[in-house]
Amino acid sequence: MKVVVGSRGSKLALSQTSWVIDKLKEKNPEVEFQLKVIKTKGDRVQNLPLDKIGGKGIFVKEIEEELLKGKIDIAVHSMKDMPWQLPLGLCFSYIPKREDFRDVIVLKKGLNSLEDLPKGARIGTGSKRRKYQLLQYREDLNIVPIRGNIDTRIKKIEEEDLHGVILAAAGIKRLDLLKSLKNKVCYINEDIMLPAPSQGILAIEVRKEDRAVDEILKPIKDEETTIQAIAERAFLEAIDGSCHVPVGALCTLSKDNIKLKGLYGEEEGKFLIRNSIEGKKSEARDIGIKLAKAIKEEMKNYER
């Protein structure tokens, strides 16, 4: 049996997809896996902010089209890039173990922490979620819009005279950059910066009717990550989140219970609302929806 796996062509996407293929080969030695690189709109258009070129779906649409046409059998994405609604005929398969959910700031040489940043320091990020949470913590900072892959964004520290850039810890770790960056990486506490819903989680997409391929993916399922993805994506769906507004979520587990933290803000950062809710892990989706409703209720106080 031959299975074609579709991926974006960035270093990070290829690293993630190779990791998935290696795990699948371990569990399915009789299956031949072939990688197919597909260029997306998000890869082609690098000079505009995400909310100006179509939002979350810009990193997945072309890959999903290949999946629907049968040109690939599996699509590997970053879950945080996935719109809450999938195209008809497609679904998520089993979800592997989550990488680090945190955001990090890669700092200019000589700086060691957020507290080390001088007044008015220039910090690069293209994310409204990161921008407005950081400004809430340090309103004196100057946020500079940047885009590009991880290497490109790190280079902008020197090229654009930045004091640092904010990235996902998962990407840094998957590309094995911690050694080369040494002590330049500063992890940002979730109380300061709540991650994007499902940050650090991989989404593996398949055709709904393709049970044989789905069965191949079953051995890599991680139960805890699956529950986190269900709760965080339910929150994203119910809050109607997009890249036009700051949205964050993080689900943590303790035995049979979960705690879900959520963040939602106005498009230009005029307000940020944080809230949390606890419950049973068996009710993960309902908890995500309840938290979204609670935050929407709070929003009414700001919209008057």
C-alpha positions in Angstrom: 0.0 0.0 0.0 1.2 3.5 -0.9 0.2 6.6 1.0 0.9 10.1 -0.3 1.4 12.7 2.5 0.9 16.4 1.6 2.7 19.3 3.3 3.7 22.9 2.9 7.3 23.4 1.8 8.6 25.5 4.7 11.4 24.1 6.8 9.0 23.8 9.8 6.2 22.2 7.8 8.6 19.6 6.3 10.1 18.9 9.7 6.7 18.3 11.2 5.6 16.1 8.3 8.8 14.1 8.3 8.2 13.5 12.0 4.7 12.2 11.3 5.9 10.0 8.5 8.7 8.5 10.7 6.2 7.7 13.4 3.8 6.1 10.9 6.7 4.0 9.4 7.5 2.6 12.8 3.9 1.4 13.3 3.2 0.5 9.6 6.4 -1.0 8.1 4.5 -2.6 5.3 3.2 0.8 4.0 5.1 3.0 1.6 4.9 6.7 2.5 5.6 9.4 -0.1 5.9 13.1 0.6 4.3 15.7 -1.7 5.1 19.4 -1.2 2.2 21.8 -2.0 2.6 25.6 -2.2 -0.2 27.6 -0.5 -1.3 31.2 -0.8 0.2 31.9 2.6 3.6 30.8 1.3 3.3 32.8 -1.9 2.2 36.1 -0.4 4.7 37.2 2.3 4.5 41.0 2.1 1.0 41.4 3.7 -0.5 40.7 7.2 -2.5 37.4 7.4 -5.8 39.3 8.0 -5.3 41.2 4.7 -4.9 38.0 2.5 -7.7 35.7 3.7 -7.1 34.6 7.3 -6.4 31.1 8.7 -7.3 29.1 5.5 -4.4 30.6 3.5 -2.0 27.9 4.7 -4.3 24.9 4.0 -6.7 25.5 1.1 -4.5 24.2 -1.7 -3.5 21.2 0.3 -7.1 20.4 1.1 -8.0 20.6 -2.6 -5.3 18.0 -3.4 -6.7 15.8 -0.7 -10.3 16.1 -2.0 -9.1 15.3 -5.6 -7.3 12.1 -4.3 -3.9 13.4 -5.3 -2.7 13.0 -1.7 -4.1 10.7 1.1 -3.0 12.6 4.2 -2.4 16.3 4.9 -0.3 17.4 7.8 -0.9 20.9 9.1 -0.3 23.0 12.2 -3.6 22.8 14.1 -3.5 26.5 14.9 -3.6 27.3 11.2 -6.8 25.4 10.7 -10.2 27.2 10.3 -12.8 25.8 12.7 -14.9 24.5 9.8 -13.4 21.9 7.5 -14.5 21.4 3.8 -17.2 18.8 3.1 -15.7 15.4 2.8 -12.7 16.0 5.0 -12.1 15.3 8.7 -9.3 15.2 11.3 -7.7 11.8 11.9 -6.0 10.8 15.1 -3.9 13.5 16.8 -0.3 12.9 17.9 1.4 14.2 21.1 1.5 18.0 21.5 4.9 19.8 21.4 5.5 22.8 23.8 2.4 25.1 23.7 4.3 28.3 24.9 5.4 31.4 23.0 9.0 32.5 23.2 10.8 35.7 22.5 14.1 35.4 20.7 16.2 38.3 22.0 18.9 40.4 20.7 22.4 39.6 22.0 22.9 41.0 25.5 19.3 40.7 26.6 18.0 37.9 28.8 14.4 38.5 29.6 11.3 40.6 28.9 12.3 42.7 31.9 15.6 43.4 30.3 14.0 45.1 27.3 14.6 48.9 27.3 11.7 51.3 27.2 10.4 51.5 23.7 12.1 48.3 22.6 11.2 47.1 19.1 9.6 43.7 19.1 8.6 41.8 15.9 5.4 39.8 15.5 2.6 39.6 12.9 0.1 38.2 15.4 -2.6 40.4 17.0 -2.9 37.9 19.9 0.8 38.3 20.7 0.9 42.0 20.1 -1.9 43.0 22.4 -1.0 40.6 25.2 2.5 41.9 25.2 1.4 45.5 25.2 -0.9 44.8 28.1 2.2 43.6 30.0 4.5 46.3 28.7 2.6 49.2 27.1 5.9 51.0 26.4 7.0 48.5 23.8 7.0 49.2 20.1 5.5 46.3 18.1 6.8 45.9 14.6 4.8 43.8 12.1 6.8 41.0 10.5 6.0 37.8 8.5 8.0 34.9 7.1 9.3 31.5 8.2 11.2 31.1 11.5 14.7 31.7 10.0 13.5 34.8 8.2 11.9 36.3 11.3 15.0 35.6 13.5 17.2 37.3 10.8 15.0 40.4 11.1 16.4 41.0 14.6 19.6 42.2 12.9 18.1 43.4 9.5 15.4 45.6 11.1 17.3 46.5 14.3 14.8 44.7 16.6 15.2 43.9 20.2 13.5 40.5 19.7 10.9 38.5 17.8 8.1 36.4 19.2 7.7 32.8 17.9 6.1 29.5 19.0 8.3 27.3 21.1 7.0 24.3 19.2 8.6 25.6 16.0 11.9 26.4 17.6 12.0 22.8 19.1 10.9 21.0 16.0 13.6 22.7 14.0 16.1 21.9 16.8 17.2 25.6 17.0 17.6 25.8 20.8 21.4 24.9 20.7 22.2 27.5 18.0 20.1 30.2 19.7 21.7 29.3 23.0 20.5 31.8 25.7 18.6 34.1 23.3 15.4 32.2 23.8 13.1 33.5 26.6 9.9 31.5 27.4 6.8 33.7 28.0 4.6 32.6 30.9 1.1 31.7 29.9 -0.2 34.3 32.4 1.4 37.0 30.3 0.8 35.4 26.9 -1.9 32.8 26.4 -1.1 30.7 23.3 -3.2 30.4 20.1 -5.8 27.6 20.4 -4.0 24.3 19.6 -0.6 25.8 19.4 2.0 23.0 19.3 -0.6 20.5 18.1 -0.4 18.8 14.6 -3.6 18.4 12.5 -3.7 15.3 10.3 -6.5 15.6 7.8 -8.0 12.7 5.7 -11.0 12.0 3.5 -14.0 11.0 5.6 -14.6 7.8 3.6 -11.0 6.7 3.6 -11.1 4.3 6.6 -8.0 2.4 5.6 -5.8 5.5 5.8 -7.4 6.6 9.0 -6.6 3.1 10.6 -2.9 3.6 9.6 -2.9 6.7 11.8 -4.5 5.2 14.8 -1.3 4.1 16.6 0.1 7.6 16.9 -3.0 9.0 18.8 -2.3 10.8 22.0 -5.3 10.9 24.4 -4.3 14.0 26.4 -3.5 16.1 23.2 -6.8 15.0 21.7 -8.8 16.3 24.6 -6.9 19.6 24.6 -7.6 20.0 20.8 -11.3 19.3 21.3 -11.7 21.9 24.1 -9.5 24.6 22.5 -11.0 24.3 19.0 -14.6 24.2 20.5 -13.7 27.5 22.1 -12.3 28.9 18.8 -15.5 27.8 17.0 -17.9 29.2 19.6 -16.1 32.5 19.9 -16.0 32.7 16.1 -12.2 33.4 16.2 -10.1 34.4 13.3 -6.7 36.1 12.7 -8.6 39.4 12.5 -9.0 39.4 16.3 -6.8 38.3 19.3 -7.8 34.8 20.4 -6.0 32.5 22.8 -6.8 29.2 24.6 -5.1 26.6 26.7 -6.5 23.4 28.1 -4.6 21.6 30.9 -5.5 18.2 32.4 -5.4 16.8 35.9 -6.6 13.2 36.1 -10.2 13.3 34.9 -10.6 17.1 35.1 -9.6 19.9 32.8 -9.1 23.6 33.1 -9.6 25.8 30.0 -8.3 29.3 29.9 -9.5 31.6 27.1 -8.7 35.0 25.7 -10.6 37.3 23.3 -10.0 40.8 22.2 -11.2 43.6 20.1 -9.6 43.9 16.6 -7.5 46.9 17.5 -6.7 45.8 21.0 -9.1 48.2 22.8 -9.9 45.5 25.2 -8.8 41.9 26.0 -11.0 39.6 28.0 -9.6 36.6 29.9 -11.6 33.9 31.7 -11.3 30.3 32.6 -13.6 27.3 33.4 -13.1 23.8 34.8 -14.9 20.5 34.3 -14.6 16.9 33.4 -12.4 15.9 30.4 -15.3 13.9 29.0 -17.1 17.3 28.5 -14.2 19.0 26.7 -16.2 20.3 23.8 -19.0 21.6 26.0 -16.5 23.3 28.3 -15.0 25.1 25.3 -18.4 26.3 24.2 -19.3 27.4 27.8 -16.1 29.5 28.1 -16.8 31.2 24.8 -20.3 32.1 25.9 -19.0 33.5 29.2 -16.5 35.7 27.4 -19.1 36.8 24.9 -21.3 37.8 27.8 -18.5 39.9 29.3 -17.9 41.5 25.9 -21.3 43.2 26.2 -19.9 45.4 28.9 -17.2 46.7 26.6 -19.5 47.2 23.6 -21.9 49.5 25.3 
